Amino acid sequence: PTIQAYARYPGIAHCQTKMVLGIHCGEAVDVTPDMSREAIRRLEEDFRFVGVQDHWSASVQLALAEFNATSSAELVKSAQARHQYTKRERAAAMA
């Protein structure tokens, strides 16, 4: 299989947009222009940090600096502490 075949697999199109909106990547959803705009708005306004997978090491170093962490384990623990909400609270916020 090729990356093109994967991209055409049902539900995979617009995976990142769906994930930013709280929709599972493989879910069969027709992403609208409004949904795309909302995903961009969330990235610009709600995300404190966005890394680049192709530059993983540099992204991790930048995240450590941004969050004043000394290790990736500390970074994960810090992120988990900031996101203590239930699935129901998250669903209500996403509605």
Disulfide bonds with the S-S distance in Angstrom:
Cys15-Cys25 1.85
